[in-house]
């Protein structure tokens, strides 16, 4: 509990910039803390971790964004799904992470980002990840897909695919291109 208090004192709104070492260590602490399903994992801790992740992903430095993404990844991978749904953490994380798709440049950034998005799709009860024949074909433009599916069936999954496919098409590096193609297959 003292460790959590230390993080809370050092990683508030603007203080985290003066405590970069603690910011780098916080994702590891979250992973350890959430893996062992400590009694101290409660709404307060999850909301605190969510706030720290949001602060870091909003920062302009790519390394800070990656740290924030790691925090989010630990929350959605290791956190209690029922509590995450109850607190609507998965939707907040989606809203924080989704706009970052267009800024993906580093492989570590991409890995964290797409793992978070995929995990959110599994947690969100409004989305049922089922293979869609229309989505698996990269030849059908996204706008036509939206017209075919209609606004009623359009969901977060389709939003992710609508960003992922153009990102794949414009990827310059072979490793990034292969990784994005894997993500397209995984999501579809």
CORHUZI-V291319 format. One record per residue. N is the residue number from 1. RES is the residue in one letter. SS is DSSP state (A for helix, B for strand, O for the rest). OMEGA is omega in degrees with one decimal (* if undefined). Layout:
n: {N:N}
res: {RES:RES}
ss: {SS:SS}
omega: {OMEGA:OMEGA}
//
This chain:
n: {1:2:3:4:5:6:7:8:9:10:11:12:13:14:15:16:17:18:19:20:21:22:23:24:25:26:27:28:29:30:31:32:33:34:35:36:37:38:39:40:41:42:43:44:45:46:47:48:49:50:51:52:53:54:55:56:57:58:59:60:61:62:63:64:65:66:67:68:69:70:71:72:73:74:75:76:77:78:79:80:81:82:83:84:85:86:87:88:89:90:91:92:93:94:95:96:97:98:99:100:101:102:103:104:105:106:107:108:109:110:111:112:113:114:115:116:117:118:119:120:121:122:123:124:125:126:127:128:129:130:131:132:133:134:135:136:137:138:139:140:141:142:143:144:145:146:147:148:149:150:151:152:153:154:155:156:157:158:159:160:161:162:163:164:165:166:167:168:169:170:171:172:173:174:175:176:177:178:179:180:181:182:183:184:185:186:187:188}
res: {X:X:X:X:X:X:X:X:X:X:X:X:X:X:X:X:X:X:X:X:X:X:X:X:X:X:X:X:X:X:X:X:X:X:X:X:X:X:X:X:X:X:X:X:X:X:X:X:X:X:X:X:X:X:X:X:X:X:X:X:X:X:X:X:X:X:X:X:X:X:X:X:X:X:X:X:X:X:X:X:X:X:X:X:X:X:X:X:X:X:X:X:X:X:X:X:X:X:X:X:X:X:X:X:X:X:X:X:X:X:X:X:X:X:X:X:X:X:X:X:X:X:X:X:X:X:X:X:X:X:X:X:X:X:X:X:X:X:X:X:X:X:X:X:X:X:X:X:X:X:X:X:X:X:X:X:X:X:X:X:X:X:X:X:X:X:X:X:X:X:X:X:X:X:X:X:X:X:X:X:X:X:X:X:X:X:X:X}
ss: {O:A:A:A:A:A:A:A:A:A:O:O:O:O:A:A:A:A:O:A:A:A:A:A:A:A:A:A:A:A:A:A:A:A:A:O:O:O:O:O:O:O:A:A:A:A:A:A:A:A:A:A:A:A:A:A:A:A:O:O:O:A:A:A:A:A:A:A:A:A:A:A:A:A:A:A:A:A:O:O:A:A:A:A:A:A:A:O:A:A:A:A:A:A:A:A:A:A:A:A:A:A:A:O:O:O:A:A:A:A:A:A:A:A:A:A:A:A:A:A:A:A:A:O:O:O:O:O:O:O:O:O:A:A:A:A:O:O:O:O:O:A:A:A:A:A:A:A:A:A:A:A:A:O:O:A:A:A:A:A:A:A:A:A:A:A:A:A:A:A:O:O:O:A:A:A:A:A:A:A:A:A:A:A:A:A:A:O}
omega: {178.2:179.1:178.4:179.5:178.3:177.1:-178.9:179.2:-172.7:-173.0:177.1:-171.6:-177.4:-177.9:-176.5:-179.5:177.1:-179.0:-174.6:178.4:177.2:178.0:177.7:-178.6:-174.9:176.8:178.8:176.7:178.2:-179.3:179.9:-177.0:-178.1:179.7:-177.7:177.4:-178.8:176.1:-178.4:176.1:-179.5:-178.9:-178.4:179.7:-179.6:179.2:176.6:179.2:177.8:179.6:179.2:177.1:178.8:178.0:-176.8:179.3:178.1:-178.8:-174.6:-177.8:-179.0:-178.9:176.7:177.2:179.6:177.8:177.6:177.9:177.8:177.5:178.6:-179.0:178.8:178.7:-175.1:179.2:-170.9:-178.6:177.8:-175.1:-179.6:179.3:179.1:177.2:-178.2:-179.1:180.0:-179.0:-178.1:178.8:178.0:178.9:178.1:-179.3:177.3:-171.5:-174.2:179.3:-178.6:-178.5:-176.6:-178.3:-177.5:177.1:-177.7:-179.2:179.6:177.4:179.8:-179.2:178.7:-174.8:-175.8:174.8:177.0:-178.2:179.6:-179.9:177.5:178.6:179.1:-178.7:-174.2:-177.6:179.8:-178.5:174.5:-179.7:177.0:176.7:176.8:-178.2:-179.0:-176.7:-175.0:178.4:179.8:-176.4:-178.5:179.6:-176.6:-179.4:177.0:176.7:-179.1:177.6:-179.4:-177.3:-178.0:-178.3:-177.7:-177.4:-178.8:-176.5:-179.7:179.1:-179.5:176.4:179.6:179.8:-179.4:175.7:-175.1:-177.2:176.1:177.4:176.9:-177.2:-177.8:-179.1:-177.9:-177.7:-179.8:179.4:179.6:179.5:178.3:179.6:-179.0:175.9:175.2:179.3:178.3:178.7:-178.9:-179.3:-177.9:*}
//
